[in-house]
Amino acid sequence: MAVALEDLKFTLQEVLDTFKSCLSEHKEVFLEHYVAGWRGLVRFMNCLGSVFSFISKDAVNKIQILVNHLNGENGAHYVTIQSMVKYELDSQLVDLTKRGSFPESGCRTLLRLHRALRWLELFLERLQTSTEDSNTSVMCSEAYNESLAQHHAWIIRKAAGTAFWALPGRATFFDVMNVGSPEQVMAVLGDTLPLISEVYQVTEDLYAQNNILELP
Ligand SMILES: CCCCCCCCCCCCC/C=C/[C@@H](O)[C@H](COP(=O)(O)O)NC(=O)CCCCCCCCCCCCCCC
């Protein structure tokens, strides 16, 4: 029952709001909220059709790895992304140069979602400046080519590129977002984009400082 009610009041606004609660006043990123934000995004993507299920499967898999860390016996080290990075690096729990003993480290797993967050940022920026006749598939693939694609093998790029053509048009896309009129969609985007960008940038800086932006 609780789940059904939650589904009923689902709107993209809430998902985007979750990203707002990610940052502490000291600019630490709470992993629990970060993961909750991703859960919501995946839920949204699932509403767009089954051609995206290979993408959501991978995202769900990665979300689950992080949740397992959070709920595991060392969960206290996983409260923020900052504490996770410190803990895993100090304890040598990360494969730094090639895949080996730690294929499910929090650091490498989160890095994949982090790169996808850049795609989201670029895509939402495009949506925000789009007009009625803008093409969502084009916006999506441009955002992808500028971000995630650079980290994907060609077979994945090909599959992703094909899926993007199945995206609904802008009007339907806005309906699925379920935040109201196009003007309200724009307002939500205007509110939220800076926060997503900030979460992205804080994470990017942290990974750069620790030299872990290219984890295998
Ligand atoms: C709205 C349409 C959704 C477009 C989604 C764009 C992202 C396309 C990503 C294609 C990933 C294909 C699946 C496989 C990926 C993995 O190979 C690859 C590498 O992992 P590995 O190092 O463990 O092997 N994984 C990844 O890069 C992580 C991908 C995570 C993708 C999450 C995408 C969530 C999208 C949420 C859409 C929400 C839209 C909201 C708009 C208002």
The ligand as an ORCA input file, in Angstrom:
! r2SCAN-3c Opt
* xyz 0 1
  C      15.561      9.615    -21.016
  C      16.288      8.620    -21.810
  C      17.329      7.866    -21.127
  C      18.639      8.015    -21.768
  C      19.749      7.484    -20.920
  C      21.066      7.997    -21.403
  C      22.191      7.221    -20.912
  C      22.594      6.128    -21.868
  C      23.467      5.146    -21.185
  C      23.659      3.870    -21.951
  C      24.140      2.835    -21.000
  C      23.987      1.446    -21.536
  C      24.063      0.366    -20.519
  C      25.419     -0.164    -20.160
  C      26.313      0.533    -19.569
  C      27.608      0.056    -19.037
  O      28.396     -0.561    -19.996
  C      28.284      1.273    -18.467
  C      29.645      0.964    -17.915
  O      29.532      0.132    -16.802
  P      30.707     -0.909    -16.458
  O      32.000     -0.129    -16.396
  O      30.324     -1.501    -15.122
  O      30.732     -1.932    -17.543
  N      27.408      1.835    -17.469
  C      27.206      3.165    -17.379
  O      27.793      3.980    -18.049
  C      26.177      3.646    -16.359
  C      24.972      4.073    -17.113
  C      23.880      4.546    -16.226
  C      22.796      5.147    -17.057
  C      21.725      5.712    -16.242
  C      20.766      6.456    -17.092
  C      19.614      6.939    -16.318
  C      18.800      7.864    -17.121
  C      17.721      8.511    -16.366
  C      16.873      9.268    -17.315
  C      16.121     10.317    -16.663
  C      15.760     11.381    -17.585
  C      15.149     12.515    -16.883
  C      14.856     13.612    -17.810
  C      13.962     14.616    -17.284
*
